[in-house]
Amino acid sequence: MHRKVCSIGNSQGVSIPAEMLEKLDLSIGSEVDVQFDEKISKIVIEPVRRKKYPKGIDREFVSQVNEFIAKYESALKKLAKK
């Protein structure tokens, strides 16, 4: 589907067809992630889906656990083999 780049204030943008927004469950105010894939020279737009954590677990805790795993990844992999 062809679209034209248009002015939006001091920026430029491309409108997203209503049927695509509906299929992706997006509406005004929804967050999307915009990246440029250099390998294929394409712009990729994906919905940001917030993960819902079990009661008592917040985003900060998950972030700390992920940092721990990244920092000690090789040691954790060695322990997993034992």
C-alpha positions, 0 to 999 in steps of 0.5 A, a space after each residue: 500500500 502506497 502512502 505519502 510522507 506528509 508534514 506533521 508540525 515540525 516533523 514528517 510522518 506517514 499515516 497508517 490505514 485504519 484497517 491496519 490499526 484495527 488489526 494491531 489493536 492500535 489507536 490514538 496514543 498507542 506506543 509503537 517502536 520505529 526502527 530502521 533495518 539496514 540489512 533490508 533498507 526498510 523502516 519497521 514499525 511495531 506495536 509496543 506491548 507492555 508485559 503484565 507481570 504477576 501481582 507483586 512483581 513490578 517492572 523495576 524488579 524485572 529490570 534488576 533480574 535482567 541486569 543480573 542475568 546479563 552481568 553473570 550470563 557465562 557463570 549462570 550457563 556453567 552452573 546450568 550444565 552441572 
